[in-house]
Each structure stands twice: as C-alpha cells, then as structure tokens.
Amino acid sequence: MDNIPEKEIVLGENELVCLLTGRVQKATDKEQTLQQMIAMMSEEYGFAIEDMERDFRARYTDTDTGNERSLRVDLAVFQTGRAHDTANLERVVIVAKDSKVKASDKRAGVTATLEPLLFNGACLYGCWTNGEDLHYQYANEDEWGQTTVEDVSDFPACGQTMEELEAQGDRSVPRKPAGDSLVKTFRRCHDYIYGNEGMKKTAFWELLNLIFCKLYDEKRRYSDAREGISYRRRYWVGVKEQNSEEGRRTVAERIKGIFEELKESRTFSDVFDGSEQIMLSDRGIAYVAGELAKYSFLDATVDVKGTAYETIVSNTLKQEAGQFFTPRNVIKCMVQMLDPGPDTCILDPACGSGGFLVTALDHVRRKMAQRLWPELDEVHLDSRMNSPEVDEMVRNYAETMVFGFDFDPDLKKAARMNMVMAGDGHSNIYNINSLEYPQGSKPDKALIGAAVMRSVELRDCAAECDEQYGEDNALGKFDMVFTNPPFGTKVEVEPDIVSRYELGLMGYRAPEVLFIEACYNFLKPGGKMAIVLPDGILGNPNTEPVRLWILKHFRLLASVDLPVETFLPQVGVQASLLFLQKKTYSEQLSDYTKEDYDIFMAIVEHVGKDRRGVPIYVRDDDGAELLFERTKRWLASDENGHETVRSRKVFEKRLDDDLPRVADEYLKFMEGQA
C-alpha cells in the first residue's frame, strides 16, 4: 500500500515529474505514455528503475553499408547493474508522438524505429507504442548467423529469455496490471474487433465472451484446487502463435473449447442459453486472447477492473440506452459511509452494470482479509485479497447476500459479468422492474423470492424482517440498499404502477420519487439506504410532501450536496446523496415534527474533474498544481520465486476530490454518536 505523502512540489500547467529521473516534464501525450511504459517495465516486467534510461542514443553498425549509425530510444533498459551503453541493452521502447501515428508509418512506425536496432544487433527485444497500440519485436539469429526480426505478442521479463518464455506455455504466470494497462488493453481489444472483424454492433459482446473465458480459466485454478485436481491454464497464447495460420487456429480451438465448457459450468450456466458462439476469426481470437492472457484479472484491484470494464460498457450499452454511470468516486463514498460488513445483505434495485454491487463486495472482501490476517501490513494484505481462502468466503457471501435488479436485460448480463470479475455472485442479478415488483411480467420475477428467503434462512434473521410483506417475496428483507435510480422527464412510469405507491397517490409520478418508497419497501426495519436524488426533491416547494413522507418513514442520517460537475459530461444534473434508516413501526407512531437528533451534512465543492470530465488536481493558492512525493510499494517475486517488497519514490498529482474526506468525516461523526 502507498505511504502518506512526504512533501509537496509545485507544478506548472500541464507538467509532471518523470518516474525515472525525478525531473519536471511537459505532460504531452507522448510523455504520459512514456511514464506508463516506465511503470510497466518496473512493476510488470521487474526491471529496476536504476537500469533504465530515457532518451538514450543507441549506436549500431549498419550491416548493409558498414557505416556507424545511431538512433534515439525513448526508453532503454539495460542488463542488471551494468553500464548504460549499447553493449548492455536488454530492451528498447519507442514511443510515438501520439495515437495518430500508426504502426505502419514509414518514418515513425514499428519498422522504421525498431528494426534498425534489432536487425543490426543493438538489442534483441523492442516495443513500439503510440499510447493505444503495443507492438513487440524479437531479433532472432539462426544457425547460419542470419538475423530476422519477428513480431511477438510479448517480450520476456527481467532475467528471462525468449526460450524460457516460449517454453512456459500453459505454465506462464499472468501479470498484475500496472497503472491503466488493463484499461488500455480492454479498449485496444474492443477497437480491434470493431475495426478489423466487421462486427461494429457486436464488438462488445464478442469481447465479453473472451473475457468470460479468461475469468473461467483463472477461476478453475481455485475450484480444481478445492477438489484436489491439478489444473493447467488453457487461456494462454504463445509469443509466436499469432504469426502463423496453424498457430492462430490452435489458439482459437483452445479458446472456443473453454467457451463451450464454461457455458455448462455452475458459474456461467445461468448467463448463457447454450446456443452462443464466438464469431471472431481465428486471427481475431488469437489477437484478443493474446492481449488478455498477459494479465491476471483476479489479482487486479476492483478499481482497475471496474474502470477497464466500464470503459467499454459506457461506449456501448449505456449510451445506446441513454443511461449513464454513477461515478466511481461517488459509489465508493456511499459504500464507505454505510460501511457494509460480512453479515450485511445488500440490494441495488436499479443496478445497471453493477457498480454499487462490486464496490460493496470489494469493501467486504477487504474486511474478510483483515479478519483472517490482522497482523499483515497493507502490501502483504493486498497480495492475499484474492487468495483461495478469501475468494471462497467472498463467493459464498456474494451468492447469498448481494442482489441486483435491473429493467434492461442487456445490463443484467453486463452486471453479472462485472460481478464475476469482482468475486462471483452473479446468480443474484435479476431482470425485473423494481417499481412493479412483486407484480410484473419479467421472467426473473418468480426466482427472486426463493433466493432472498435462502439468504434470510442462512442469516437466521426472519424475526428482523418486515412482517407485513410475507415470506414469498424480497420485500422487507434487506439490510442495505445502494442505488442511483433513473430520473428525468424522459422516464415515464405506467399509471397502474404509480397507483400502488403512497407517493403515487399523492400525485408524484417521477421514478426517482417512487424509488424512494420502493427502497423503503425492500428494507428491513432499521435497514439503511444510500440513494442519489436530484436536488429538486430536496428543495422544491412542490416536493415538500415527499420530504415529509421521508421524515415520517426514515431517520435521516446524512445529506451530501454534489456539484453539477459530478455527472458531467454524461448528463447535467444537480443531485445529492441521501442516507436514510428505515424506522420501525413504533418509531413511525411518534410525531416526526418533534424529533430532535443530529444529522451529518456536507457540501461537496470538488469531485476531481471539470464539466468536460477533465481531471482537476489539487493546486496551491496561486493556482499551480501540487505534486506529492510518496513511496510506492508493491510485492514481486525474485529470481528464486520468493516474495519481495519493492519500492520506488514517485511524484504524483492528487485529484481535487472532497468525497473521500466526506466519507472519513461521516464515520467520525457516527463514532461520536455511538
């Protein structure tokens, strides 16, 4: 885990500090990509910072002319502890100016910038990137001394040879992604399918299927271990398999075999109807699988996976449906404030792609790990977050305690996928209209009551449930509700549904108003909810009856006012976060107009971005961005396979976001109320 920042440095506009040199640099597209590559070489490939150099002039002899030449390398990696000269070059990384420069560019592309160095013996391995695409090359010398430069899907890590990397095959170990590596990988794969496979309408679902295969393959190592079975990876791509038709066919057969198997598995059988097929070409499957196979999804943090996943979901399902994501920092704030634990049964009745559910699940996962290993520091605790012990506990928790409902069947599938990546629990994602429940014609409606009652029985909490709703449905049985309900003038609720609600009979038809009462119905007496609501409900004169209804039925815990930038650029809406606790029947008999208790209130001024969605960082009084120095620590394996903690000094900007502090202050407030 990262240490507390040690000191502040003032940055000029659009500047950053190089991870390698500690010097201030202009934050151009190229520079930011270079910083990502430095982090990748260090954290993913295991090269030491002191064995790297930027802007290195590599010298070589042109074998055709015999002339001495040189070429500038954006990032050079040298043999461990050796002098920084061409003779000791291990890896070279070329970074194009920006994403507009294509790999095929005659002056700045892969061939023009990498092959002179590799072909003429300056280095064996090279990587070219424009910030989006990654191309790896390898200089191979045959038995007659002839050098050929080959495309490969990856190059070896520190201390590893190409022969060793090739020989690993199904024994290769996926890497934990550094920075936004996984985000870029997902986007790169989606763009490849979109642009090269003629599947513009189905690119997302094709990628989703291959991600499913990857997750299934990773999960098999745990499920088989529980059965005493030795499982060998099948979701891997040899570094040269993409270079031949036979190799691509072999990869495609391997991946398609996983897909057919997973459709019948316990984890995925209720996600697929069994007739689905992977429709990509062998070349497309080999490319995407090769990109995804490099990384361990289960070892990546929920933040990394969630951001990567939402990157592709937001460009497809959400925009097509006119919907938008709840920002991740808002979700984290809401979950941290209500602080669910291993005994908390959770629902999001408008779950979308599952953001609240996966964040709550990760919150509980960390609590479980801390209970198992209270003596571990943050670095070692992070390494155990996806251990078999924690994974099993999280899976059991998710299968019985985490529920999500959504009206959109595509979002149901997307949420299930998100939950699988976070720790399973997808079986409790249902396609229903939450405002219509327990009535309605959606096919999943009949499945919910039994699933929720299983949870009640396992928790032995039937006596705590709201007895007015009976035992054959989900109403009155949840400990916590987190939700951002659909709202806006374009969303209409059917009159017969409106008439079922007290607030509906009072003349309110907006879904965001009716969802307040729906959430009340889903909660146990004493249960808590965190909901995003437009400010009109909390401030307009014509919604005063709604506010009075809330005060009669709930104890108000907290109100957090958000700035308009929160949901921009997706949608411009002034909203607040409301935190409520359902009153018992006896509490509702009291005169709520005479109640006197403390309420936590906060006004958020900064959410880490502007109206265009551009990140905003902490600045000094003169408006200059501040840079914070800290020590970044992570767990790696040495050459003998032993765990070792590595660290480096980093200088980073900090998002100007009030929400983490709001969550901290609320928890302190609640401690004072206890």
Secondary structure, DSSP 8 states (H G I E B T S, - for coil): ------EEEEE-TTEEE-TTT--EEE--HHHHHHHHHHHIIIIIT---GGGEEEEEEEEEE-TTT--EEEEEEEEEEESTT--SSGGGEEEEEEE-SSTTS-TT-TTTSHHHHHHHHHHTTS-SEEEEESSS-EEEEEEEE-TTS-EEEEEES----TT--HHHHHHHGGG---B---TTHHHHHHHHHHHHHHHHSS-TTTHHHHHHHHHHHHHHHHHHHHHHHHTT------S---TTGGGSHHHHHHHHHHHHHHHHHHTTSTTTTTT--S-----S-HHHHHHHHHHHHTB-TTTS-HHHHHHHHHHHHIIIIIHHHT-----HHHHHHHHHHH---TT--EEETT-TTTHHHHHHHHHHHHHHHHHH-TT--HHHHHHHTTSHHHHHHHHHHHHHHEEEEES-HHHHHHHHHHHHHHT--GGGEEE--TTTTTS---TTHHHHHHHHHHHHHHHT-GGGS-GGG-SSSSTT-EEEEEE----STT----HHHHTTSHHHHTT---HHHHHHHHHHHHEEEEEEEEEEEEHHHHH-GGGHHHHHHHHHHEEEEEEEE--GGGSTTT----EEEEEEEE--HHHHHS-GGG-----EEEE---BSB-TTS-B-B-B-TTS-EEEEEEEEEEEEE-TTS-EEEEEEEEEEE-B-BSHHHHHHHHHHHHHHH-
